[in-house]
Structures are given as C-alpha cells and as structure tokens.
Amino acid sequence: MTERKVANLQAGQRVRAAFGVKYLADDVQSATSVEAVEFVLGAGHSILLSCGTDWTLKDSEGRWPVLPAWCWPAESWAFEEIGEIGRPGLDRIVSASDIHNSVGEVCGVHLEFPAAWVSVRSGEALTWDISSKVS
C-alpha cells in the first residue's frame, strides 16, 4: 500500500466521528441515499468525501456540524452517524491510500485503522465499507 496524503486524511490523525450526508426522499423515509461522508477530525475540522459528476472521488473541507452548501433545501438533508468510526480501534488513521478506477483516476480512499480498514468509493452512488481486522 502506498502511503500518501488523501484528502487531508493521513497517518496519525485522530478521527472523532464520521457522518453520512443523506438526501431525504419526499415520499418514504427509508428511501434515502448517502451523497457524502464527512470525517470529523480530532483537530476540530472535517473532511467531506463525495462523488464528482464523473464518478471520481471529490474531497473538500467540511463544515461540520453545518450541512454542505450544496444541500438545498436544507430541510431535505440530514447527517447520519456512522457509529463505528471514532470509537477505540477506529479512531486513529494508521495509513491512507487512493483507490483508482480502470483509467487511473482516483475513485476512492482506503483508510487503515488499528482494528479495521475503511474504504470509501465514488461511482453512481457513494459507498463505504468497514472490514474488521479480527477474523
């Protein structure tokens, strides 16, 4: 794994929490989609990962606890905590590396924590996966 600074996410940083930024469908509450993941760092700032229009991973400075400016109208959006991230074992980044698509563009990030790996991928929808190191 090649270590690099990914969206200001790097080895040694503390992560206090992570939140999915969700669009709330008008008709059914259960029909929601996650449009971004916001990592709240120990230093007090946050990093927002979202899909670019070309399905590459877009990173920007977050505004936690304020929704991103593109969440309009604000009442149609909400944060949803990703409960595992920020707890012991998933609170300090050990390493970070890019995930590339078939043409070499960055389409995701792979974060290693002491207890698990976290991958965030862009595409038609933003997805994340938490894989425990304990089998």
N, CA, C and O atoms as CSV, one atom per row, in Angstrom:
chain,resi,resn,atom,element,x,y,z
A,1,MET,N,N,0.849,-1.167,0.000
A,1,MET,CA,C,0.000,0.000,0.000
A,1,MET,C,C,0.895,1.230,0.000
A,1,MET,O,O,1.804,1.332,0.823
A,2,THR,N,N,0.652,2.155,-0.904
A,2,THR,CA,C,1.422,3.378,-0.976
A,2,THR,C,C,0.806,4.426,-0.073
A,2,THR,O,O,-0.355,4.801,-0.233
A,3,GLU,N,N,1.596,4.893,0.878
A,3,GLU,CA,C,1.108,5.908,1.807
A,3,GLU,C,C,1.153,7.266,1.117
A,3,GLU,O,O,2.141,7.617,0.471
A,4,ARG,N,N,0.086,8.009,1.261
A,4,ARG,CA,C,0.039,9.368,0.739
A,4,ARG,C,C,-0.990,10.160,1.511
A,4,ARG,O,O,-1.799,9.596,2.249
A,5,LYS,N,N,-0.960,11.450,1.344
A,5,LYS,CA,C,-1.946,12.315,1.971
A,5,LYS,C,C,-3.183,12.300,1.093
A,5,LYS,O,O,-3.146,12.775,-0.042
A,6,VAL,N,N,-4.267,11.764,1.601
A,6,VAL,CA,C,-5.508,11.636,0.856
A,6,VAL,C,C,-6.535,12.583,1.467
A,6,VAL,O,O,-6.943,12.399,2.614
A,7,ALA,N,N,-6.948,13.579,0.720
A,7,ALA,CA,C,-7.993,14.495,1.180
A,7,ALA,C,C,-7.723,14.978,2.597
A,7,ALA,O,O,-8.637,15.078,3.415
A,8,ASN,N,N,-6.472,15.272,2.876
A,8,ASN,CA,C,-6.058,15.681,4.222
A,8,ASN,C,C,-6.306,14.603,5.263
A,8,ASN,O,O,-6.297,14.887,6.460
A,9,LEU,N,N,-6.526,13.378,4.827
A,9,LEU,CA,C,-6.618,12.233,5.732
A,9,LEU,C,C,-5.273,11.531,5.650
A,9,LEU,O,O,-4.862,11.087,4.578
A,10,GLN,N,N,-4.582,11.431,6.793
A,10,GLN,CA,C,-3.235,10.867,6.760
A,10,GLN,C,C,-2.920,10.123,8.048
A,10,GLN,O,O,-3.604,10.277,9.060
A,11,ALA,N,N,-1.871,9.315,7.985
A,11,ALA,CA,C,-1.463,8.503,9.125
A,11,ALA,C,C,-1.238,9.381,10.350
A,11,ALA,O,O,-0.671,10.470,10.263
A,12,GLY,N,N,-1.698,8.878,11.495
A,12,GLY,CA,C,-1.522,9.562,12.764
A,12,GLY,C,C,-2.672,10.472,13.162
A,12,GLY,O,O,-2.779,10.857,14.327
A,13,GLN,N,N,-3.530,10.819,12.219
A,13,GLN,CA,C,-4.649,11.703,12.551
A,13,GLN,C,C,-5.696,10.973,13.380
A,13,GLN,O,O,-5.944,9.782,13.195
A,14,ARG,N,N,-6.299,11.712,14.292
A,14,ARG,CA,C,-7.410,11.203,15.087
A,14,ARG,C,C,-8.717,11.534,14.382
A,14,ARG,O,O,-8.895,12.636,13.864
A,15,VAL,N,N,-9.622,10.576,14.368
A,15,VAL,CA,C,-10.956,10.767,13.805
A,15,VAL,C,C,-11.940,10.661,14.967
A,15,VAL,O,O,-12.027,9.622,15.621
A,16,ARG,N,N,-12.673,11.731,15.219
A,16,ARG,CA,C,-13.647,11.744,16.325
A,16,ARG,C,C,-14.953,11.080,15.937
A,16,ARG,O,O,-15.595,10.440,16.771
A,17,ALA,N,N,-15.360,11.225,14.669
A,17,ALA,CA,C,-16.645,10.673,14.212
A,17,ALA,C,C,-16.694,10.754,12.699
A,17,ALA,O,O,-15.874,11.427,12.075
A,18,ALA,N,N,-17.661,10.062,12.116
A,18,ALA,CA,C,-17.937,10.161,10.680
A,18,ALA,C,C,-19.446,10.153,10.495
A,18,ALA,O,O,-20.174,9.483,11.227
A,19,PHE,N,N,-19.901,10.911,9.503
A,19,PHE,CA,C,-21.329,11.051,9.243
A,19,PHE,C,C,-21.608,10.912,7.761
A,19,PHE,O,O,-20.867,11.446,6.935
A,20,GLY,N,N,-22.669,10.200,7.415
A,20,GLY,CA,C,-23.164,10.187,6.057
A,20,GLY,C,C,-24.048,11.411,5.868
A,20,GLY,O,O,-24.829,11.756,6.755
A,21,VAL,N,N,-23.931,12.069,4.721
A,21,VAL,CA,C,-24.812,13.189,4.380
A,21,VAL,C,C,-25.881,12.594,3.474
A,21,VAL,O,O,-25.592,12.151,2.362
A,22,LYS,N,N,-27.137,12.587,3.968
A,22,LYS,CA,C,-28.213,11.880,3.289
A,22,LYS,C,C,-29.256,12.832,2.736
A,22,LYS,O,O,-29.617,13.832,3.356
A,23,TYR,N,N,-29.725,12.485,1.552
A,23,TYR,CA,C,-30.872,13.174,0.970
A,23,TYR,C,C,-32.111,12.416,1.413
A,23,TYR,O,O,-32.197,11.200,1.241
A,24,LEU,N,N,-33.060,13.128,1.978
A,24,LEU,CA,C,-34.288,12.502,2.463
A,24,LEU,C,C,-35.345,12.581,1.374
A,24,LEU,O,O,-35.778,13.670,0.997
A,25,ALA,N,N,-35.757,11.434,0.873
A,25,ALA,CA,C,-36.778,11.396,-0.175
A,25,ALA,C,C,-38.087,11.953,0.364
A,25,ALA,O,O,-38.392,11.806,1.547
A,26,ASP,N,N,-38.852,12.588,-0.500
A,26,ASP,CA,C,-40.114,13.204,-0.092
A,26,ASP,C,C,-41.153,12.186,0.339
A,26,ASP,O,O,-41.933,12.447,1.255
A,27,ASP,N,N,-41.175,11.018,-0.314
A,27,ASP,CA,C,-42.267,10.086,-0.081
A,27,ASP,C,C,-42.022,9.091,1.048
A,27,ASP,O,O,-42.912,8.892,1.875
A,28,VAL,N,N,-40.868,8.468,1.116
A,28,VAL,CA,C,-40.633,7.417,2.092
A,28,VAL,C,C,-39.291,7.659,2.794
A,28,VAL,O,O,-38.258,7.788,2.137
A,29,GLN,N,N,-39.310,7.719,4.105
A,29,GLN,CA,C,-38.094,7.977,4.882
A,29,GLN,C,C,-37.022,6.927,4.634
A,29,GLN,O,O,-35.833,7.246,4.647
A,30,SER,N,N,-37.425,5.673,4.405
A,30,SER,CA,C,-36.438,4.612,4.220
A,30,SER,C,C,-35.737,4.700,2.867
A,30,SER,O,O,-34.688,4.085,2.682
A,31,ALA,N,N,-36.288,5.444,1.931
A,31,ALA,CA,C,-35.682,5.575,0.611
A,31,ALA,C,C,-34.751,6.785,0.591
A,31,ALA,O,O,-35.063,7.814,-0.009
A,32,THR,N,N,-33.611,6.646,1.251
A,32,THR,CA,C,-32.646,7.737,1.302
A,32,THR,C,C,-31.354,7.304,0.643
A,32,THR,O,O,-31.074,6.111,0.526
A,33,SER,N,N,-30.574,8.273,0.214
A,33,SER,CA,C,-29.288,7.955,-0.374
A,33,SER,C,C,-28.209,8.798,0.300
A,33,SER,O,O,-28.439,9.958,0.642
A,34,VAL,N,N,-27.042,8.211,0.484
A,34,VAL,CA,C,-25.908,8.915,1.058
A,34,VAL,C,C,-25.142,9.567,-0.079
A,34,VAL,O,O,-24.705,8.891,-1.010
A,35,GLU,N,N,-24.982,10.865,-0.002
A,35,GLU,CA,C,-24.316,11.627,-1.053
A,35,GLU,C,C,-22.879,11.988,-0.702
A,35,GLU,O,O,-22.101,12.347,-1.585
A,36,ALA,N,N,-22.513,11.898,0.590
A,36,ALA,CA,C,-21.167,12.237,1.030
A,36,ALA,C,C,-20.905,11.587,2.382
A,36,ALA,O,O,-21.833,11.187,3.084
A,37,VAL,N,N,-19.624,11.489,2.736
A,37,VAL,CA,C,-19.211,11.063,4.065
A,37,VAL,C,C,-18.317,12.167,4.610
A,37,VAL,O,O,-17.372,12.598,3.950
A,38,GLU,N,N,-18.626,12.620,5.824
A,38,GLU,CA,C,-17.842,13.675,6.452
A,38,GLU,C,C,-17.106,13.093,7.659
A,38,GLU,O,O,-17.726,12.576,8.588
A,39,PHE,N,N,-15.769,13.187,7.630
A,39,PHE,CA,C,-14.918,12.742,8.718
A,39,PHE,C,C,-14.610,13.943,9.598
A,39,PHE,O,O,-14.045,14.930,9.128
A,40,VAL,N,N,-14.981,13.864,10.881
A,40,VAL,CA,C,-14.688,14.930,11.847
A,40,VAL,C,C,-13.386,14.545,12.530
A,40,VAL,O,O,-13.307,13.515,13.200
A,41,LEU,N,N,-12.371,15.375,12.356
A,41,LEU,CA,C,-11.036,15.063,12.849
A,41,LEU,C,C,-10.807,15.635,14.237
A,41,LEU,O,O,-11.479,16.578,14.656
A,42,GLY,N,N,-9.845,15.050,14.945
A,42,GLY,CA,C,-9.522,15.488,16.292
A,42,GLY,C,C,-9.061,16.928,16.358
A,42,GLY,O,O,-9.193,17.569,17.401
A,43,ALA,N,N,-8.529,17.444,15.278
A,43,ALA,CA,C,-8.029,18.818,15.243
A,43,ALA,C,C,-9.164,19.838,15.158
A,43,ALA,O,O,-8.912,21.043,15.180
A,44,GLY,N,N,-10.406,19.373,15.061
A,44,GLY,CA,C,-11.540,20.281,15.055
A,44,GLY,C,C,-12.098,20.606,13.687
A,44,GLY,O,O,-13.153,21.235,13.596
A,45,HIS,N,N,-11.436,20.206,12.630
A,45,HIS,CA,C,-12.004,20.441,11.310
A,45,HIS,C,C,-12.531,19.126,10.744
A,45,HIS,O,O,-12.390,18.071,11.362
A,46,SER,N,N,-13.141,19.201,9.561
A,46,SER,CA,C,-13.694,17.989,8.958
A,46,SER,C,C,-13.372,17.947,7.464
A,46,SER,O,O,-13.110,18.967,6.826
A,47,ILE,N,N,-13.402,16.731,6.941
A,47,ILE,CA,C,-13.135,16.471,5.523
A,47,ILE,C,C,-14.368,15.796,4.939
A,47,ILE,O,O,-14.877,14.826,5.499
A,48,LEU,N,N,-14.845,16.312,3.811
A,48,LEU,CA,C,-16.037,15.813,3.141
A,48,LEU,C,C,-15.623,15.059,1.878
A,48,LEU,O,O,-14.936,15.619,1.024
A,49,LEU,N,N,-16.030,13.806,1.753
A,49,LEU,CA,C,-15.778,12.992,0.565
A,49,LEU,C,C,-17.111,12.768,-0.140
A,49,LEU,O,O,-18.091,12.357,0.481
A,50,SER,N,N,-17.137,13.045,-1.455
A,50,SER,CA,C,-18.372,12.886,-2.230
A,50,SER,C,C,-18.014,12.458,-3.647
A,50,SER,O,O,-16.840,12.414,-4.016
A,51,CYS,N,N,-19.041,12.143,-4.440
A,51,CYS,CA,C,-18.851,11.745,-5.831
A,51,CYS,C,C,-18.783,12.979,-6.718
A,51,CYS,O,O,-19.609,13.884,-6.600
A,52,GLY,N,N,-17.802,13.012,-7.602
A,52,GLY,CA,C,-17.780,14.034,-8.637
A,52,GLY,C,C,-18.761,13.649,-9.733
A,52,GLY,O,O,-19.217,12.506,-9.774
A,53,THR,N,N,-19.091,14.572,-10.613
A,53,THR,CA,C,-20.027,14.263,-11.696
A,53,THR,C,C,-19.471,13.199,-12.633
A,53,THR,O,O,-20.232,12.549,-13.349
A,54,ASP,N,N,-18.158,13.014,-12.638
A,54,ASP,CA,C,-17.527,11.976,-13.462
A,54,ASP,C,C,-17.260,10.698,-12.659
A,54,ASP,O,O,-16.518,9.826,-13.111
A,55,TRP,N,N,-17.862,10.585,-11.469
A,55,TRP,CA,C,-17.766,9.447,-10.572
A,55,TRP,C,C,-16.407,9.319,-9.897
A,55,TRP,O,O,-16.139,8.299,-9.262
A,56,THR,N,N,-15.547,10.320,-10.014
A,56,THR,CA,C,-14.306,10.308,-9.255
A,56,THR,C,C,-14.606,10.765,-7.829
A,56,THR,O,O,-15.670,11.323,-7.561
A,57,LEU,N,N,-13.664,10.527,-6.920
A,57,LEU,CA,C,-13.849,10.942,-5.540
A,57,LEU,C,C,-13.501,12.421,-5.416
A,57,LEU,O,O,-12.416,12.851,-5.806
A,58,LYS,N,N,-14.417,13.175,-4.879
A,58,LYS,CA,C,-14.209,14.603,-4.660
A,58,LYS,C,C,-13.990,14.807,-3.163
A,58,LYS,O,O,-14.732,14.265,-2.344
A,59,ASP,N,N,-12.977,15.584,-2.812
A,59,ASP,CA,C,-12.770,15.894,-1.401
A,59,ASP,C,C,-12.777,17.401,-1.217
A,59,ASP,O,O,-12.299,18.153,-2.066
A,60,SER,N,N,-13.327,17.823,-0.093
A,60,SER,CA,C,-13.381,19.248,0.212
A,60,SER,C,C,-13.378,19.431,1.716
A,60,SER,O,O,-13.618,18.491,2.474
A,61,GLU,N,N,-13.105,20.648,2.130
A,61,GLU,CA,C,-13.141,20.970,3.553
A,61,GLU,C,C,-14.587,20.907,4.010
A,61,GLU,O,O,-15.463,21.511,3.391
A,62,GLY,N,N,-14.840,20.183,5.083
A,62,GLY,CA,C,-16.186,20.075,5.618
A,62,GLY,C,C,-16.546,21.293,6.453
A,62,GLY,O,O,-15.702,22.141,6.742
A,63,ARG,N,N,-17.812,21.364,6.834
A,63,ARG,CA,C,-18.313,22.485,7.633
A,63,ARG,C,C,-19.011,21.978,8.894
A,63,ARG,O,O,-19.846,22.680,9.464
A,64,TRP,N,N,-18.679,20.773,9.329
A,64,TRP,CA,C,-19.342,20.155,10.456
A,64,TRP,C,C,-19.502,21.146,11.605
A,64,TRP,O,O,-18.524,21.808,11.953
A,65,PRO,N,N,-20.685,21.284,12.215
A,65,PRO,CA,C,-21.911,20.488,12.059
A,65,PRO,C,C,-22.899,21.082,11.062
A,65,PRO,O,O,-24.080,20.735,11.092
A,66,VAL,N,N,-22.450,21.956,10.193
A,66,VAL,CA,C,-23.315,22.573,9.187
A,66,VAL,C,C,-23.296,21.709,7.928
A,66,VAL,O,O,-22.239,21.234,7.513
A,67,LEU,N,N,-24.458,21.507,7.326
A,67,LEU,CA,C,-24.544,20.745,6.076
A,67,LEU,C,C,-23.754,21.443,4.973
A,67,LEU,O,O,-23.611,22.665,5.000
A,68,PRO,N,N,-23.236,20.681,3.998
A,68,PRO,CA,C,-22.552,21.303,2.858
A,68,PRO,C,C,-23.477,22.289,2.135
A,68,PRO,O,O,-24.697,22.129,2.159
A,69,ALA,N,N,-22.905,23.289,1.503
A,69,ALA,CA,C,-23.688,24.333,0.824
A,69,ALA,C,C,-24.584,23.758,-0.272
A,69,ALA,O,O,-25.643,24.322,-0.549
A,70,TRP,N,N,-24.182,22.637,-0.908
A,70,TRP,CA,C,-24.979,22.067,-1.990
A,70,TRP,C,C,-26.204,21.298,-1.487
A,70,TRP,O,O,-26.997,20.817,-2.295
A,71,CYS,N,N,-26.369,21.176,-0.181
A,71,CYS,CA,C,-27.548,20.508,0.398
A,71,CYS,C,C,-28.706,21.508,0.449
A,71,CYS,O,O,-28.920,22.190,1.451
A,72,TRP,N,N,-29.432,21.570,-0.643
A,72,TRP,CA,C,-30.527,22.535,-0.726
A,72,TRP,C,C,-31.768,21.856,-1.266
A,72,TRP,O,O,-31.663,21.095,-2.228
A,73,PRO,N,N,-32.913,22.086,-0.707
A,73,PRO,CA,C,-33.146,22.856,0.519
A,73,PRO,C,C,-32.670,22.062,1.734
A,73,PRO,O,O,-32.756,20.834,1.752
A,74,ALA,N,N,-32.179,22.753,2.727
A,74,ALA,CA,C,-31.561,22.125,3.898
A,74,ALA,C,C,-32.490,21.141,4.601
A,74,ALA,O,O,-32.023,20.142,5.148
A,75,GLU,N,N,-33.792,21.404,4.598
A,75,GLU,CA,C,-34.721,20.501,5.295
A,75,GLU,C,C,-34.854,19.142,4.600
A,75,GLU,O,O,-35.444,18.220,5.164
A,76,SER,N,N,-34.325,19.009,3.407
A,76,SER,CA,C,-34.369,17.733,2.684
A,76,SER,C,C,-33.110,16.900,2.909
A,76,SER,O,O,-32.936,15.855,2.281
A,77,TRP,N,N,-32.237,17.354,3.797
A,77,TRP,CA,C,-30.959,16.690,4.034
A,77,TRP,C,C,-30.746,16.460,5.519
A,77,TRP,O,O,-31.301,17.175,6.354
A,78,ALA,N,N,-29.931,15.450,5.846
A,78,ALA,CA,C,-29.619,15.164,7.250
A,78,ALA,C,C,-28.284,14.442,7.352
A,78,ALA,O,O,-27.832,13.800,6.404
A,79,PHE,N,N,-27.666,14.560,8.514
A,79,PHE,CA,C,-26.480,13.770,8.842
A,79,PHE,C,C,-26.930,12.477,9.496
A,79,PHE,O,O,-27.901,12.465,10.254
A,80,GLU,N,N,-26.230,11.389,9.207
A,80,GLU,CA,C,-26.452,10.118,9.884
A,80,GLU,C,C,-25.102,9.605,10.347
A,80,GLU,O,O,-24.206,9.381,9.533
A,81,GLU,N,N,-24.951,9.416,11.657
A,81,GLU,CA,C,-23.664,8.995,12.200
A,81,GLU,C,C,-23.314,7.586,11.731
A,81,GLU,O,O,-24.158,6.690,11.717
A,82,ILE,N,N,-22.061,7.415,11.353
A,82,ILE,CA,C,-21.517,6.088,11.056
A,82,ILE,C,C,-20.896,5.643,12.376
A,82,ILE,O,O,-19.747,5.965,12.677
A,83,GLY,N,N,-21.670,4.902,13.153
A,83,GLY,CA,C,-21.393,4.648,14.553
A,83,GLY,C,C,-20.036,4.072,14.900
A,83,GLY,O,O,-19.486,4.426,15.943
A,84,GLU,N,N,-19.476,3.214,14.090
A,84,GLU,CA,C,-18.226,2.560,14.447
A,84,GLU,C,C,-17.033,3.503,14.399
A,84,GLU,O,O,-16.120,3.386,15.217
A,85,ILE,N,N,-17.028,4.428,13.460
A,85,ILE,CA,C,-15.870,5.294,13.251
A,85,ILE,C,C,-15.801,6.336,14.358
A,85,ILE,O,O,-16.782,7.022,14.646
A,86,GLY,N,N,-14.631,6.442,14.971
A,86,GLY,CA,C,-14.419,7.360,16.082
A,86,GLY,C,C,-14.328,6.640,17.417
A,86,GLY,O,O,-13.903,7.224,18.414
A,87,ARG,N,N,-14.722,5.389,17.439
A,87,ARG,CA,C,-14.627,4.584,18.664
A,87,ARG,C,C,-13.233,3.967,18.752
A,87,ARG,O,O,-12.527,3.912,17.745
A,88,PRO,N,N,-12.821,3.499,19.938
A,88,PRO,CA,C,-11.496,2.882,20.077
A,88,PRO,C,C,-11.256,1.806,19.010
A,88,PRO,O,O,-12.107,0.950,18.766
A,89,GLY,N,N,-10.094,1.873,18.390
A,89,GLY,CA,C,-9.735,0.965,17.303
A,89,GLY,C,C,-10.063,1.533,15.930
A,89,GLY,O,O,-9.468,1.129,14.931
A,90,LEU,N,N,-11.001,2.464,15.876
A,90,LEU,CA,C,-11.363,3.147,14.629
A,90,LEU,C,C,-11.307,4.662,14.841
A,90,LEU,O,O,-12.149,5.411,14.345
A,91,ASP,N,N,-10.292,5.087,15.591
A,91,ASP,CA,C,-10.174,6.499,15.925
A,91,ASP,C,C,-8.825,7.108,15.545
A,91,ASP,O,O,-8.622,8.307,15.735
A,92,ARG,N,N,-7.921,6.325,15.023
A,92,ARG,CA,C,-6.616,6.837,14.602
A,92,ARG,C,C,-6.245,6.207,13.269
A,92,ARG,O,O,-6.223,4.982,13.141
A,93,ILE,N,N,-5.957,7.031,12.285
A,93,ILE,CA,C,-5.591,6.524,10.962
A,93,ILE,C,C,-4.156,6.012,10.999
A,93,ILE,O,O,-3.241,6.733,11.395
A,94,VAL,N,N,-3.967,4.755,10.583
A,94,VAL,CA,C,-2.646,4.141,10.508
A,94,VAL,C,C,-2.020,4.437,9.143
A,94,VAL,O,O,-0.837,4.768,9.059
A,95,SER,N,N,-2.819,4.318,8.068
A,95,SER,CA,C,-2.340,4.629,6.722
A,95,SER,C,C,-3.528,4.988,5.835
A,95,SER,O,O,-4.674,4.655,6.134
A,96,ALA,N,N,-3.223,5.674,4.741
A,96,ALA,CA,C,-4.254,6.082,3.780
A,96,ALA,C,C,-3.711,5.917,2.373
A,96,ALA,O,O,-2.554,6.245,2.110
A,97,SER,N,N,-4.537,5.410,1.466
A,97,SER,CA,C,-4.112,5.258,0.070
A,97,SER,C,C,-5.310,5.441,-0.851
A,97,SER,O,O,-6.458,5.222,-0.465
A,98,ASP,N,N,-5.010,5.847,-2.071
A,98,ASP,CA,C,-6.038,6.037,-3.084
A,98,ASP,C,C,-6.509,4.704,-3.644
A,98,ASP,O,O,-5.775,3.716,-3.641
A,99,ILE,N,N,-7.734,4.697,-4.119
A,99,ILE,CA,C,-8.269,3.602,-4.927
A,99,ILE,C,C,-8.476,4.200,-6.315
A,99,ILE,O,O,-9.107,5.249,-6.449
A,100,HIS,N,N,-7.955,3.547,-7.343
A,100,HIS,CA,C,-8.052,4.057,-8.717
A,100,HIS,C,C,-9.018,3.229,-9.551
A,100,HIS,O,O,-9.182,2.030,-9.325
A,101,ASN,N,N,-9.659,3.885,-10.521
A,101,ASN,CA,C,-10.517,3.159,-11.450
A,101,ASN,C,C,-9.669,2.622,-12.602
A,101,ASN,O,O,-8.444,2.740,-12.575
A,102,SER,N,N,-10.300,2.042,-13.599
A,102,SER,CA,C,-9.579,1.378,-14.688
A,102,SER,C,C,-8.761,2.332,-15.552
A,102,SER,O,O,-7.879,1.883,-16.284
A,103,VAL,N,N,-9.028,3.636,-15.489
A,103,VAL,CA,C,-8.249,4.607,-16.276
A,103,VAL,C,C,-7.317,5.441,-15.396
A,103,VAL,O,O,-6.766,6.445,-15.847
A,104,GLY,N,N,-7.143,5.025,-14.146
A,104,GLY,CA,C,-6.178,5.656,-13.270
A,104,GLY,C,C,-6.664,6.854,-12.473
A,104,GLY,O,O,-5.866,7.497,-11.790
A,105,GLU,N,N,-7.952,7.173,-12.540
A,105,GLU,CA,C,-8.490,8.295,-11.766
A,105,GLU,C,C,-8.782,7.836,-10.343
A,105,GLU,O,O,-9.110,6.672,-10.113
A,106,VAL,N,N,-8.662,8.749,-9.401
A,106,VAL,CA,C,-8.963,8.425,-8.008
A,106,VAL,C,C,-10.478,8.333,-7.840
A,106,VAL,O,O,-11.206,9.301,-8.057
A,107,CYS,N,N,-10.930,7.149,-7.450
A,107,CYS,CA,C,-12.364,6.922,-7.263
A,107,CYS,C,C,-12.683,6.480,-5.847
A,107,CYS,O,O,-13.823,6.122,-5.551
A,108,GLY,N,N,-11.682,6.499,-4.964
A,108,GLY,CA,C,-11.937,6.100,-3.593
A,108,GLY,C,C,-10.703,6.262,-2.733
A,108,GLY,O,O,-9.628,6.632,-3.206
A,109,VAL,N,N,-10.889,5.973,-1.456
A,109,VAL,CA,C,-9.801,6.021,-0.490
A,109,VAL,C,C,-9.910,4.804,0.414
A,109,VAL,O,O,-11.004,4.368,0.772
A,110,HIS,N,N,-8.757,4.269,0.771
A,110,HIS,CA,C,-8.670,3.105,1.656
A,110,HIS,C,C,-7.922,3.561,2.903
A,110,HIS,O,O,-6.743,3.909,2.834
A,111,LEU,N,N,-8.614,3.558,4.052
A,111,LEU,CA,C,-8.028,4.001,5.314
A,111,LEU,C,C,-7.812,2.798,6.217
A,111,LEU,O,O,-8.710,1.977,6.404
A,112,GLU,N,N,-6.616,2.705,6.772
A,112,GLU,CA,C,-6.343,1.646,7.736
A,112,GLU,C,C,-6.397,2.245,9.135
A,112,GLU,O,O,-5.771,3.269,9.410
A,113,PHE,N,N,-7.149,1.598,10.013
A,113,PHE,CA,C,-7.227,1.932,11.428
A,113,PHE,C,C,-6.669,0.736,12.196
A,113,PHE,O,O,-6.524,-0.333,11.603
A,114,PRO,N,N,-6.349,0.861,13.481
A,114,PRO,CA,C,-5.810,-0.286,14.222
A,114,PRO,C,C,-6.699,-1.531,14.180
A,114,PRO,O,O,-6.186,-2.649,14.137
A,115,ALA,N,N,-8.028,-1.354,14.192
A,115,ALA,CA,C,-8.933,-2.508,14.273
A,115,ALA,C,C,-9.604,-2.886,12.965
A,115,ALA,O,O,-10.201,-3.959,12.873
A,116,ALA,N,N,-9.523,-2.025,11.939
A,116,ALA,CA,C,-10.272,-2.293,10.706
A,116,ALA,C,C,-9.757,-1.435,9.558
A,116,ALA,O,O,-8.972,-0.506,9.749
A,117,TRP,N,N,-10.221,-1.775,8.364
A,117,TRP,CA,C,-9.995,-0.967,7.165
A,117,TRP,C,C,-11.324,-0.331,6.786
A,117,TRP,O,O,-12.378,-0.959,6.892
A,118,VAL,N,N,-11.264,0.909,6.347
A,118,VAL,CA,C,-12.448,1.617,5.888
A,118,VAL,C,C,-12.179,2.064,4.457
A,118,VAL,O,O,-11.180,2.729,4.183
A,119,SER,N,N,-13.073,1.697,3.550
A,119,SER,CA,C,-12.970,2.128,2.156
A,119,SER,C,C,-14.181,2.984,1.820
A,119,SER,O,O,-15.315,2.623,2.134
A,120,VAL,N,N,-13.932,4.122,1.180
A,120,VAL,CA,C,-14.993,4.989,0.679
A,120,VAL,C,C,-14.797,5.057,-0.825
A,120,VAL,O,O,-13.711,5.385,-1.302
A,121,ARG,N,N,-15.867,4.741,-1.581
A,121,ARG,CA,C,-15.774,4.699,-3.046
A,121,ARG,C,C,-16.859,5.549,-3.680
A,121,ARG,O,O,-18.001,5.583,-3.223
A,122,SER,N,N,-16.470,6.234,-4.745
A,122,SER,CA,C,-17.444,7.010,-5.518
A,122,SER,C,C,-17.885,6.168,-6.709
A,122,SER,O,O,-17.302,5.125,-7.005
A,123,GLY,N,N,-18.910,6.636,-7.372
A,123,GLY,CA,C,-19.471,5.943,-8.520
A,123,GLY,C,C,-20.849,6.490,-8.758
A,123,GLY,O,O,-21.096,7.676,-8.536
A,124,GLU,N,N,-21.752,5.649,-9.205
A,124,GLU,CA,C,-23.139,6.085,-9.355
A,124,GLU,C,C,-23.691,6.538,-8.008
A,124,GLU,O,O,-24.501,7.462,-7.932
A,125,ALA,N,N,-23.238,5.872,-6.950
A,125,ALA,CA,C,-23.572,6.251,-5.574
A,125,ALA,C,C,-22.295,6.175,-4.752
A,125,ALA,O,O,-21.364,5.456,-5.114
A,126,LEU,N,N,-22.247,6.906,-3.655
A,126,LEU,CA,C,-21.114,6.831,-2.743
A,126,LEU,C,C,-21.340,5.656,-1.805
A,126,LEU,O,O,-22.435,5.491,-1.268
A,127,THR,N,N,-20.318,4.846,-1.605
A,127,THR,CA,C,-20.431,3.697,-0.711
A,127,THR,C,C,-19.238,3.681,0.237
A,127,THR,O,O,-18.186,4.251,-0.055
A,128,TRP,N,N,-19.418,3.022,1.368
A,128,TRP,CA,C,-18.298,2.785,2.264
A,128,TRP,C,C,-18.426,1.404,2.818
A,128,TRP,O,O,-19.513,0.829,2.876
A,129,ASP,N,N,-17.278,0.869,3.234
A,129,ASP,CA,C,-17.216,-0.484,3.768
A,129,ASP,C,C,-16.247,-0.488,4.931
A,129,ASP,O,O,-15.176,0.114,4.853
A,130,ILE,N,N,-16.609,-1.151,5.994
A,130,ILE,CA,C,-15.737,-1.303,7.154
A,130,ILE,C,C,-15.440,-2.802,7.285
A,130,ILE,O,O,-16.346,-3.613,7.473
A,131,SER,N,N,-14.147,-3.152,7.181
A,131,SER,CA,C,-13.721,-4.553,7.269
A,131,SER,C,C,-12.847,-4.738,8.500
A,131,SER,O,O,-11.762,-4.164,8.589
A,132,SER,N,N,-13.315,-5.533,9.441
A,132,SER,CA,C,-12.586,-5.765,10.682
A,132,SER,C,C,-11.303,-6.544,10.409
A,132,SER,O,O,-11.265,-7.403,9.528
A,133,LYS,N,N,-10.260,-6.241,11.167
A,133,LYS,CA,C,-9.004,-6.991,11.061
A,133,LYS,C,C,-9.072,-8.302,11.831
A,133,LYS,O,O,-8.257,-9.197,11.609
A,134,VAL,N,N,-10.039,-8.418,12.735
A,134,VAL,CA,C,-10.214,-9.632,13.534
A,134,VAL,C,C,-11.101,-10.587,12.747
A,134,VAL,O,O,-12.194,-10.227,12.311
A,135,SER,N,N,-10.608,-11.816,12.573
A,135,SER,CA,C,-11.414,-12.770,11.809
A,135,SER,C,C,-12.052,-13.804,12.674
A,135,SER,O,O,-12.761,-14.676,12.173
